[in-house]
Amino acid sequence: MSIIQAPETPLLELANGHSGAVLACKILNGGSTVVSSGLDAHLCIWDLDRSANYVVEIDRNQSAVTALDVVDGPFVAAGSASSQIFLIDIETGQSLRRYSGHKRAINQVRALSKNQFISVSDDGSAKLWDSKQKRPVWEVSTDFPFFTAAVPSQADHVVYVSGLEPVVRAYDLRQNSGQELFSWQGHRSESITSIDISSNRMMCSLAFDNEIHIDDAKMRPMRDSRTLGVIDANVGDNPNKFLLRNKFIKQDKLVMARGCLFDVTSQELLIDYTASIPTEVSVIDMDFDEQSQRAIMASENGSLYLYKM
């Protein structure tokens, strides 16, 4: 399979919203709105139809806003390096609720359903929150920081987590004992920075070794090895050790990571979008909107880049 040539320029560069690395981004409202956060301690809401952006200050401690996800309609759950999570109405810019429970920086927030989301932290814990309650409704703790979490679908009760220790662990959110359903390490020695799970329980995981592993994440896989393939994602440097993210799109046929698009079946690079960015920068987070076929990429230089897939 041949590499598809990247566009000469992005559809749009979203600049002057952040003064430091952009750590998280989401595209919503049919591809017309982007929400981003980063080291400069605020959210930025981008109205693409009006070519306008708005800054929302959320943490009085001026800590980096390290993670975000869309929880319900116009609401975003945003986690910070100060260990706090905030529920923000992106239409009004108001902070509706603050959630306390973690002791160290939040590394990722993932929506589970309309009113629930998962958070993972450097304190080694994963917590399930009901957006209407101030305290977690489920939690588990380990000895090593968690960097990432994923759930197969909104109707699922299983959460997968990983991080500094390169082991993927699965838990049943209906069980309060904190007992693992199962776990596996595979052939990794480097910390896992990102996992994503498709609805049929295929997993893509990205680690500091610049490899994306495609695994069977079912509790009882049909084959002896969970590994279905390994993608070489060594397409640039990451000297600052940002938690780079990967994401399935088109169900689990393609993987987005590091500003590139990879084919899951062939494990080949399809498109390197970073070739169209004027300066060589690391792409930290990416998101895709199925309706508009738009992709957004967040970079360490403070800009975001919008592409038509």
C-alpha positions as CSV (number, residue, x, y, z in Angstrom):
1,M,0.0,0.0,0.0
2,S,1.5,3.3,-1.0
3,I,1.7,6.5,1.1
4,I,-1.0,9.0,0.3
5,Q,0.6,12.5,-0.2
6,A,-0.2,14.9,2.6
7,P,-1.9,18.1,1.7
8,E,0.5,21.0,1.1
9,T,-1.1,23.0,3.9
10,P,-3.6,22.4,6.6
11,L,-7.2,23.4,6.0
12,L,-6.8,25.8,8.9
13,E,-4.1,26.6,11.5
14,L,-5.6,27.6,14.9
15,A,-2.9,29.9,16.4
16,N,-2.7,32.5,19.1
17,G,-4.9,30.6,21.5
18,H,-2.2,28.9,23.5
19,S,1.3,30.1,24.6
20,G,2.6,26.7,25.2
21,A,2.2,23.1,24.2
22,V,-1.4,21.9,23.5
23,L,-1.9,18.7,25.5
24,A,-5.5,17.8,24.6
25,C,-8.1,18.6,21.9
26,K,-11.6,17.6,20.9
27,I,-13.6,18.4,17.8
28,L,-17.4,18.5,18.2
29,N,-20.7,20.1,16.9
30,G,-20.3,18.4,13.5
31,G,-16.7,19.6,13.1
32,S,-17.5,23.3,13.7
33,T,-16.1,23.6,17.2
34,V,-12.7,22.7,18.7
35,V,-11.9,22.7,22.4
36,S,-8.2,22.6,23.4
37,S,-6.1,22.8,26.6
38,G,-2.4,22.9,27.5
39,L,0.5,24.1,29.5
40,D,-0.8,27.6,29.7
41,A,-3.5,26.7,32.2
42,H,-6.7,27.5,30.2
43,L,-9.2,26.1,27.8
44,C,-9.5,27.6,24.3
45,I,-12.8,27.2,22.5
46,W,-12.6,27.7,18.7
47,D,-15.7,28.6,16.7
48,L,-14.6,27.6,13.2
49,D,-17.7,28.9,11.5
50,R,-17.1,32.4,12.9
51,S,-13.3,32.3,12.8
52,A,-13.2,33.2,16.5
53,N,-11.7,31.7,19.7
54,Y,-12.4,32.3,23.3
55,V,-10.2,31.6,26.4
56,V,-11.7,30.1,29.5
57,E,-9.6,30.3,32.7
58,I,-10.6,27.5,35.0
59,D,-7.9,26.8,37.6
60,R,-7.0,29.4,40.1
61,N,-3.7,27.7,40.7
62,Q,-2.8,28.4,37.1
63,S,-1.9,24.8,36.6
64,A,-1.6,23.2,33.2
65,V,-4.9,21.8,31.9
66,T,-3.7,18.4,30.9
67,A,-6.8,16.5,29.8
68,L,-10.4,17.0,28.5
69,D,-13.3,15.2,27.1
70,V,-16.9,16.0,26.1
71,V,-19.3,14.7,28.8
72,D,-22.7,15.9,27.7
73,G,-23.8,18.4,25.1
74,P,-21.9,21.6,25.7
75,F,-20.1,20.3,28.8
76,V,-16.5,19.4,29.0
77,A,-14.6,17.7,31.8
78,A,-11.2,19.1,32.1
79,G,-8.4,17.8,34.3
80,S,-5.5,19.8,35.6
81,A,-1.9,19.3,36.9
82,S,-3.3,20.5,40.3
83,S,-5.2,17.2,40.6
84,Q,-8.6,19.0,40.1
85,I,-11.2,18.2,37.5
86,F,-13.7,20.9,36.3
87,L,-17.0,20.7,34.5
88,I,-17.1,23.5,32.0
89,D,-20.1,24.8,29.9
90,I,-18.3,25.7,26.7
91,E,-21.3,27.8,25.5
92,T,-21.1,30.1,28.4
93,G,-17.5,29.6,29.6
94,Q,-18.8,28.9,33.2
95,S,-17.2,26.4,35.5
96,L,-20.2,24.4,36.8
97,R,-18.6,22.0,39.2
98,R,-15.2,21.0,40.6
99,Y,-14.2,17.4,41.4
100,S,-11.6,16.6,44.1
101,G,-10.3,13.1,44.8
102,H,-7.0,12.7,43.0
103,K,-3.7,13.7,44.8
104,R,-1.5,14.4,41.8
105,A,-1.8,15.6,38.2
106,I,-4.7,14.3,36.0
107,N,-3.3,12.6,32.9
108,Q,-6.4,11.7,30.9
109,V,-10.2,12.1,31.1
110,R,-12.4,9.8,29.1
111,A,-16.2,10.1,28.8
112,L,-18.0,6.8,29.6
113,S,-21.6,7.9,29.1
114,K,-23.8,11.0,29.0
115,N,-23.1,11.8,32.7
116,Q,-20.1,9.7,33.6
117,F,-16.4,9.9,32.9
118,I,-13.1,8.2,33.9
119,S,-10.0,10.0,35.1
120,V,-6.5,8.7,35.6
121,S,-3.7,10.3,37.5
122,D,0.0,10.3,38.5
123,D,-1.2,9.2,41.9
124,G,-1.8,5.7,40.5
125,S,-5.5,5.8,40.7
126,A,-8.4,5.6,38.2
127,K,-11.7,7.0,39.2
128,L,-15.3,7.0,37.8
129,W,-17.3,10.1,38.3
130,D,-21.0,10.9,37.9
131,S,-21.0,14.5,36.7
132,K,-23.8,15.4,39.2
133,Q,-21.8,14.1,42.2
134,K,-18.7,15.7,43.7
135,R,-17.0,12.4,44.8
136,P,-16.1,9.4,42.7
137,V,-18.5,6.6,42.4
138,W,-15.8,4.0,41.8
139,E,-12.0,3.9,42.1
140,V,-9.0,1.7,42.0
141,S,-5.4,2.4,43.1
142,T,-2.0,1.0,42.1
143,D,1.6,1.7,42.9
144,F,2.4,3.3,39.5
145,P,1.1,6.4,37.8
146,F,-1.7,5.9,35.2
147,F,-1.2,7.8,32.0
148,T,-4.2,6.6,30.0
149,A,-7.7,5.0,30.1
150,A,-10.2,3.7,27.5
151,V,-13.6,2.2,27.4
152,P,-15.0,0.1,24.5
153,S,-18.4,1.8,24.3
154,Q,-20.8,3.9,26.3
155,A,-22.8,0.7,27.1
156,D,-19.8,-1.1,28.4
157,H,-18.8,-1.7,32.1
158,V,-15.1,-2.4,31.5
159,V,-12.3,0.2,31.7
160,Y,-8.8,-0.4,30.5
161,V,-5.9,1.6,32.0
162,S,-2.1,1.7,31.7
163,G,0.8,4.0,32.3
164,L,4.3,4.1,33.8
165,E,4.3,0.3,34.3
166,P,3.7,-1.0,30.7
167,V,0.9,-3.3,31.7
168,V,-2.7,-3.0,30.5
169,R,-5.2,-3.6,33.2
170,A,-9.0,-4.2,32.8
171,Y,-11.5,-3.6,35.6
172,D,-15.3,-4.1,35.9
173,L,-16.8,-0.8,36.9
174,R,-19.7,-2.6,38.6
175,Q,-17.3,-4.2,41.1
176,N,-16.1,-2.0,44.0
177,S,-13.4,-4.5,45.1
178,G,-10.8,-3.1,42.7
179,Q,-10.0,-6.6,41.6
180,E,-8.6,-6.8,38.0
181,L,-10.6,-8.7,35.5
182,F,-7.3,-9.5,33.6
183,S,-4.1,-7.8,32.6
184,W,-1.2,-8.2,30.1
185,Q,2.2,-6.7,29.3
186,G,2.9,-8.1,25.9
187,H,6.4,-7.3,24.6
188,R,6.7,-3.8,25.9
189,S,9.4,-2.4,28.2
190,E,8.6,1.3,27.7
191,S,5.7,3.2,29.5
192,I,2.4,3.3,27.6
193,T,1.2,6.8,27.0
194,S,-2.1,6.1,25.2
195,I,-4.7,3.3,24.7
196,D,-7.9,3.3,22.7
197,I,-10.4,0.5,22.4
198,S,-12.9,-0.2,19.6
199,S,-16.4,-1.5,20.2
200,N,-15.3,-5.0,19.2
201,R,-12.4,-4.8,21.7
202,M,-9.4,-4.3,19.5
203,M,-6.9,-2.1,21.2
204,C,-4.3,0.3,19.9
205,S,-1.6,1.4,22.4
206,L,1.2,3.9,21.9
207,A,4.3,3.9,24.1
208,F,7.5,5.9,24.6
209,D,9.2,3.2,22.3
210,N,7.3,4.9,19.4
211,E,5.4,1.7,18.6
212,I,1.7,1.3,18.2
213,H,0.6,-2.2,19.3
214,I,-2.6,-3.6,18.0
215,D,-4.0,-6.2,20.5
216,D,-7.0,-8.3,21.1
217,A,-8.5,-6.8,24.3
218,K,-11.1,-9.4,24.8
219,M,-11.1,-11.1,28.2
220,R,-10.5,-14.5,26.6
221,P,-8.8,-14.1,23.1
222,M,-9.2,-16.8,20.6
223,R,-5.5,-17.0,19.9
224,D,-2.4,-17.7,22.1
225,S,-1.0,-14.2,21.6
226,R,-3.0,-11.0,22.0
227,T,-0.7,-9.1,19.6
228,L,-2.3,-8.6,16.2
229,G,0.4,-6.3,14.8
230,V,3.0,-3.6,15.5
231,I,3.1,-0.3,13.8
232,D,6.4,1.7,13.7
233,A,5.3,5.3,14.7
234,N,8.8,6.7,14.9
235,V,8.0,9.7,12.8
236,G,9.6,12.5,14.9
237,D,11.2,13.3,18.2
238,N,9.5,13.8,21.6
239,P,12.3,15.2,23.7
240,N,10.0,16.6,26.4
241,K,8.3,13.2,26.9
242,F,4.8,14.4,26.3
243,L,2.1,11.8,26.7
244,L,1.4,11.3,23.0
245,R,-2.0,9.9,22.1
246,N,-3.3,7.4,19.6
247,K,-6.9,6.9,18.4
248,F,-8.9,4.5,16.3
249,I,-11.0,5.9,13.5
250,K,-13.2,4.2,11.0
251,Q,-14.0,1.7,13.8
252,D,-10.6,0.0,14.0
253,K,-9.4,0.1,10.4
254,L,-7.2,3.1,10.9
255,V,-5.1,4.6,13.7
256,M,-4.2,8.3,14.2
257,A,-1.1,9.1,16.1
258,R,1.8,11.6,16.0
259,G,0.2,13.6,13.2
260,C,0.0,10.5,11.0
261,L,-2.6,8.0,9.7
262,F,-1.7,4.3,9.8
263,D,-3.5,1.3,8.3
264,V,-4.2,-1.3,11.0
265,T,-4.2,-4.4,8.6
266,S,-1.0,-3.6,6.8
267,Q,0.7,-1.7,9.7
268,E,1.8,0.9,7.0
269,L,1.9,4.7,7.2
270,L,-0.8,6.1,4.9
271,I,-0.5,9.9,5.4
272,D,2.1,12.0,7.3
273,Y,0.3,15.3,7.9
274,T,3.3,16.7,9.7
275,A,4.9,17.1,6.3
276,S,2.6,20.0,5.7
277,I,3.4,21.8,8.9
278,P,6.0,24.6,8.3
279,T,8.1,23.7,11.3
280,E,9.1,20.4,12.7
281,V,7.0,19.9,15.9
282,S,5.6,17.0,17.8
283,V,1.8,16.4,17.5
284,I,0.6,15.4,21.0
285,D,-3.1,14.8,20.6
286,M,-5.5,14.2,17.7
287,D,-9.3,13.9,17.3
288,F,-11.6,13.1,14.4
289,D,-15.2,14.1,13.6
290,E,-17.0,11.4,11.5
291,Q,-19.7,13.8,10.3
292,S,-17.5,16.4,8.8
293,Q,-14.5,14.1,8.1
294,R,-12.3,16.7,9.8
295,A,-9.3,15.9,11.9
296,I,-7.7,18.2,14.5
297,M,-4.1,17.9,15.6
298,A,-2.6,19.6,18.7
299,S,1.1,20.4,18.7
300,E,3.8,21.4,21.2
301,N,4.3,24.7,19.4
302,G,0.9,26.0,20.7
303,S,-1.0,25.7,17.4
304,L,-3.6,23.3,16.3
305,Y,-4.0,22.1,12.7
306,L,-7.3,21.2,11.0
307,Y,-7.4,18.8,8.1
308,K,-10.0,17.3,5.8
309,M,-9.6,13.6,5.8
